[in-house]
Amino acid sequence: MPQFFLNKRLIILLVSIIILVALIGFSINDREKLTWPEQFIKDTMGWVGGVFHYPALEVKEFVGGLQNLKNTYKENQELKAKLEEYVELSVKARSLEDENEKLRALLDKPESIREFKEIHATVIARNPDRWHEMLTLNRGSNHGVAENMAVITSEGFIGKVKFVSPFTSTIQLLSAPDRTNRISAIIQGKTNTFGLIEGFDEARESLIFKRIPYDAEVKEGEIVISSGKGGVFPEGLIIGTITEVFPSEDGLTKSAYVKPAANLYDIDHVIVVDRTMMGAEDINESEKEGEEN
């Protein structure tokens, strides 16, 4: 009897192996259609997967929506804060403008060293050998351009008019290695610090701000603008930001590296700045004319 059951188990095992091998061989063969058991199993698994998939997808989208709503709320709060700050600054700026106009009216001095006219121009030529020094514009003396006028882009101050012809003008960039290429400037901090933009460090791609008083508190990130004290350029043209402060060679003053606000490498369209405030010579001529009359 035990021998019968042992033989029976062996026969069942052999038959199972044969069926398994047959099924494996059958599934390996290329077929155009699935058998009905395979179709049933696949459809059943697909239906079960769909039952769990759609609720899971809905939950995922719901959680994602909550996260997006949270992010949107946070961004909305930040935008509101910036908007309030912008409105506050706009009100202050307007108040300062009104106060400035009233003070100039009291002083019988309507002109301001910040005022200027804009002459829009396009860069038409640039020498590859002097890429960081000069460029040529399609505006000249016939369009109101004159020597030593400041030139800016939408980003900031880039240079001055060096030569003028009737229909074109040559611009000397702030990065040009010329000893006479100087700009009277201000570092805007707790107290304004005056100095000169003199020279350009090609390795750092930075302007050099010199003649800073040794006891002046100058910090990285402070804005540098034109001072308007040179008598040619308007006040308030953005030049760049302080990136590093270091002792000058004379040991009596400090210098600083200034990252230009404008891209001095890629320039297509510019604005030539015609300062409207009369210079000393114009004022003297006006006074003479008044005395003659």
C-alpha positions as CSV (number, residue, x, y, z in Angstrom):
1,M,0.0,0.0,0.0
2,P,2.7,2.6,0.8
3,Q,4.5,1.6,-2.4
4,F,1.3,2.4,-4.3
5,F,1.0,5.9,-2.9
6,L,4.7,6.5,-3.5
7,N,4.3,5.6,-7.2
8,K,1.2,7.7,-7.4
9,R,3.0,10.8,-6.1
10,L,5.8,10.2,-8.5
11,I,3.4,9.9,-11.5
12,I,1.6,13.1,-10.5
13,L,4.9,14.9,-10.2
14,L,6.0,13.7,-13.6
15,V,2.7,14.7,-15.2
16,S,2.8,18.1,-13.6
17,I,6.4,18.7,-14.9
18,I,5.3,17.6,-18.4
19,I,2.3,20.0,-18.4
20,L,4.5,22.9,-17.1
21,V,7.1,22.3,-19.8
22,A,4.3,22.2,-22.4
23,L,2.8,25.4,-21.2
24,I,6.2,27.2,-21.2
25,G,6.8,26.0,-24.7
26,F,3.3,27.0,-25.8
27,S,3.7,30.5,-24.3
28,I,7.2,31.0,-25.9
29,N,5.9,30.4,-29.5
30,D,4.8,33.4,-31.5
31,R,1.0,33.6,-31.7
32,E,-1.4,36.0,-33.2
33,K,-4.1,35.4,-30.7
34,L,-4.3,34.7,-27.0
35,T,-6.1,31.7,-25.6
36,W,-9.3,32.3,-23.7
37,P,-7.7,31.5,-20.3
38,E,-5.0,34.1,-21.0
39,Q,-7.6,36.6,-22.2
40,F,-9.7,36.0,-19.1
41,I,-6.7,36.5,-16.8
42,K,-5.5,39.6,-18.6
43,D,-8.9,41.1,-18.6
44,T,-9.4,40.3,-15.0
45,M,-6.0,41.8,-14.0
46,G,-6.8,44.9,-16.1
47,W,-10.2,45.4,-14.5
48,V,-8.7,45.0,-11.0
49,G,-5.9,47.4,-11.9
50,G,-8.5,49.9,-13.2
51,V,-10.5,49.6,-10.0
52,F,-7.5,50.6,-7.9
53,H,-5.9,52.9,-10.5
54,Y,-8.6,55.5,-10.9
55,P,-9.2,56.1,-7.2
56,A,-5.4,56.3,-6.6
57,L,-5.1,58.8,-9.5
58,E,-8.0,60.9,-8.1
59,V,-6.3,60.9,-4.7
60,K,-2.9,61.9,-6.3
61,E,-4.6,64.7,-8.2
62,F,-6.4,65.9,-5.1
63,V,-3.2,65.9,-3.0
64,G,-1.4,67.6,-5.9
65,G,-4.2,70.2,-6.1
66,L,-3.9,70.9,-2.4
67,Q,-0.1,71.4,-2.8
68,N,-0.6,73.7,-5.8
69,L,-3.2,75.6,-3.8
70,K,-0.7,76.0,-0.9
71,N,2.0,77.2,-3.3
72,T,-0.4,79.6,-5.0
73,Y,-1.4,81.0,-1.6
74,K,2.2,81.5,-0.6
75,E,3.0,83.2,-4.0
76,N,-0.1,85.3,-3.6
77,Q,1.0,86.5,-0.2
78,E,4.5,87.3,-1.5
79,L,3.1,89.2,-4.5
80,K,0.8,91.2,-2.2
81,A,3.7,92.1,0.0
82,K,5.8,93.2,-3.0
83,L,2.8,95.1,-4.4
84,E,2.3,96.9,-1.1
85,E,6.0,97.7,-1.0
86,Y,5.9,98.9,-4.6
87,V,2.9,101.2,-3.9
88,E,4.6,102.5,-0.8
89,L,7.8,103.3,-2.8
90,S,5.7,104.8,-5.6
91,V,4.0,107.1,-3.1
92,K,7.3,108.1,-1.6
93,A,8.9,108.7,-5.0
94,R,6.0,110.9,-6.0
95,S,6.1,112.8,-2.7
96,L,9.8,113.4,-3.2
97,E,9.3,114.5,-6.8
98,D,6.6,117.0,-5.7
99,E,8.8,118.3,-2.9
100,N,11.7,118.6,-5.2
101,E,9.7,120.6,-7.7
102,K,8.5,122.9,-5.0
103,L,12.0,123.5,-3.6
104,R,13.4,124.2,-7.1
105,A,10.5,126.6,-7.7
106,L,11.3,128.4,-4.4
107,L,15.0,128.6,-5.5
108,D,14.0,129.8,-8.9
109,K,15.9,126.9,-10.3
110,P,13.7,124.7,-12.5
111,E,16.5,122.7,-13.9
112,S,17.7,119.4,-12.4
113,I,21.0,117.5,-12.9
114,R,18.8,114.4,-13.2
115,E,16.9,115.7,-16.2
116,F,17.8,114.6,-19.7
117,K,16.5,114.0,-23.2
118,E,16.7,110.5,-24.9
119,I,18.1,109.9,-28.3
120,H,17.5,106.3,-29.3
121,A,20.1,104.6,-31.5
122,T,21.2,101.2,-32.8
123,V,24.7,99.7,-32.9
124,I,25.8,99.4,-36.5
125,A,29.5,98.4,-36.1
126,R,31.9,97.0,-33.6
127,N,35.6,96.2,-34.1
128,P,36.4,92.7,-32.9
129,D,39.9,93.8,-32.0
130,R,38.5,96.5,-29.8
131,W,35.3,94.8,-28.7
132,H,35.5,96.1,-25.1
133,E,36.4,99.7,-26.2
134,M,34.4,101.1,-29.0
135,L,31.2,100.8,-30.9
136,T,29.4,102.8,-33.7
137,L,25.8,104.1,-33.6
138,N,23.5,105.1,-36.4
139,R,22.9,108.6,-34.9
140,G,25.1,111.6,-35.2
141,S,25.2,115.4,-34.9
142,N,22.2,115.8,-37.2
143,H,20.1,113.8,-34.7
144,G,21.3,115.9,-31.7
145,V,24.2,113.7,-30.6
146,A,27.3,115.6,-29.3
147,E,30.7,114.5,-27.8
148,N,30.8,113.4,-24.2
149,M,27.1,112.6,-23.9
150,A,26.4,109.6,-21.7
151,V,25.1,106.4,-23.4
152,I,22.9,103.9,-21.6
153,T,20.9,100.8,-22.2
154,S,17.7,99.6,-20.4
155,E,20.0,98.0,-17.9
156,G,22.4,100.9,-17.1
157,F,25.3,103.2,-18.0
158,I,27.7,101.8,-20.7
159,G,29.8,104.7,-21.9
160,K,30.1,108.1,-23.5
161,V,30.1,109.6,-27.0
162,K,33.8,109.9,-28.1
163,F,33.5,111.1,-31.8
164,V,30.6,112.5,-33.8
165,S,29.9,112.8,-37.5
166,P,26.7,114.1,-39.1
167,F,25.0,110.6,-39.3
168,T,27.0,108.3,-37.0
169,S,28.9,108.5,-33.6
170,T,31.5,106.5,-31.9
171,I,31.0,105.4,-28.3
172,Q,33.7,104.7,-25.8
173,L,32.6,102.0,-23.4
174,L,33.3,102.1,-19.6
175,S,35.5,99.1,-20.1
176,A,37.9,100.9,-22.5
177,P,41.5,101.1,-21.1
178,D,41.8,104.9,-21.4
179,R,43.3,107.1,-18.7
180,T,40.8,109.8,-19.5
181,N,37.9,107.4,-19.3
182,R,36.6,108.6,-15.9
183,I,33.1,108.9,-14.5
184,S,32.2,110.8,-11.3
185,A,30.1,108.4,-9.3
186,I,28.3,107.9,-6.0
187,I,28.1,104.7,-3.9
188,Q,24.6,104.7,-2.4
189,G,24.8,103.6,1.2
190,K,23.8,104.9,4.6
191,T,25.7,108.0,3.5
192,N,26.7,108.7,-0.1
193,T,30.3,108.1,-1.0
194,F,31.8,110.0,-3.9
195,G,34.6,108.7,-6.1
196,L,35.6,108.0,-9.7
197,I,35.1,105.1,-12.0
198,E,38.6,104.6,-13.4
199,G,39.7,101.5,-15.3
200,F,38.4,98.0,-16.0
201,D,39.6,94.6,-14.7
202,E,39.2,92.2,-17.6
203,A,39.8,89.1,-15.5
204,R,37.0,90.1,-13.0
205,E,34.9,91.8,-15.7
206,S,34.5,94.6,-13.3
207,L,34.9,98.4,-13.2
208,I,37.2,99.9,-10.7
209,F,35.9,102.6,-8.3
210,K,38.8,104.6,-6.9
211,R,39.4,107.5,-4.4
212,I,37.0,106.2,-1.7
213,P,37.8,107.8,1.7
214,Y,39.5,105.2,3.9
215,D,37.0,105.7,6.7
216,A,34.0,105.4,4.5
217,E,31.7,102.5,5.1
218,V,31.2,100.7,1.8
219,K,29.6,97.3,1.6
220,E,29.2,94.7,-1.1
221,G,25.9,94.9,-3.0
222,E,25.6,98.7,-2.7
223,I,24.5,100.5,-5.9
224,V,26.8,102.8,-7.8
225,I,25.3,105.7,-9.9
226,S,26.6,108.7,-11.7
227,S,26.9,111.8,-9.5
228,G,26.1,114.4,-12.0
229,K,29.0,116.5,-10.6
230,G,31.2,116.2,-13.6
231,G,29.0,118.7,-15.5
232,V,28.3,116.4,-18.5
233,F,26.4,113.3,-17.3
234,P,23.0,113.4,-15.5
235,E,22.8,112.3,-11.9
236,G,21.3,108.9,-11.1
237,L,22.4,106.7,-14.1
238,I,22.9,103.2,-12.8
239,I,26.5,102.0,-13.2
240,G,26.6,98.8,-11.2
241,T,27.0,97.2,-7.8
242,I,29.9,96.9,-5.4
243,T,31.4,93.3,-5.3
244,E,34.6,93.8,-3.3
245,V,36.4,96.6,-1.4
246,F,40.2,96.7,-1.0
247,P,42.9,99.2,0.1
248,S,44.4,101.4,-2.6
249,E,48.0,101.4,-3.5
250,D,48.6,104.7,-1.8
251,G,47.3,103.4,1.5
252,L,45.3,106.5,2.1
253,T,42.1,105.6,0.2
254,K,40.1,102.5,-0.7
255,S,39.0,101.1,-4.1
256,A,36.3,98.7,-5.1
257,Y,35.3,96.4,-7.9
258,V,32.0,97.3,-9.5
259,K,30.0,94.7,-11.5
260,P,28.4,96.7,-14.4
261,A,24.6,96.8,-14.4
262,A,24.6,96.6,-18.2
263,N,25.9,93.8,-20.4
264,L,28.9,95.5,-22.0
265,Y,29.5,92.5,-24.3
266,D,26.1,92.2,-26.0
267,I,24.8,95.6,-27.0
268,D,22.3,96.2,-29.8
269,H,20.1,99.2,-28.9
270,V,21.2,102.2,-26.8
271,I,20.0,105.6,-25.6
272,V,22.2,108.6,-25.9
273,V,21.5,110.9,-23.0
274,D,21.3,114.7,-23.7
275,R,21.5,116.4,-20.4
276,T,19.0,119.3,-20.4
277,M,20.5,121.4,-17.6
278,M,22.7,124.2,-18.9
279,G,26.4,124.0,-18.3
280,A,28.5,126.9,-16.9
281,E,29.3,128.2,-20.3
282,D,25.7,128.4,-21.3
283,I,24.8,130.1,-18.0
284,N,27.5,132.8,-18.5
285,E,26.3,133.4,-22.1
286,S,22.7,133.8,-20.9
287,E,23.9,136.3,-18.2
288,K,25.8,138.3,-20.8
289,E,22.8,138.5,-23.1
290,G,20.7,139.7,-20.2
291,E,23.2,142.4,-19.3
292,E,23.3,143.6,-22.9
293,N,19.5,143.8,-23.1
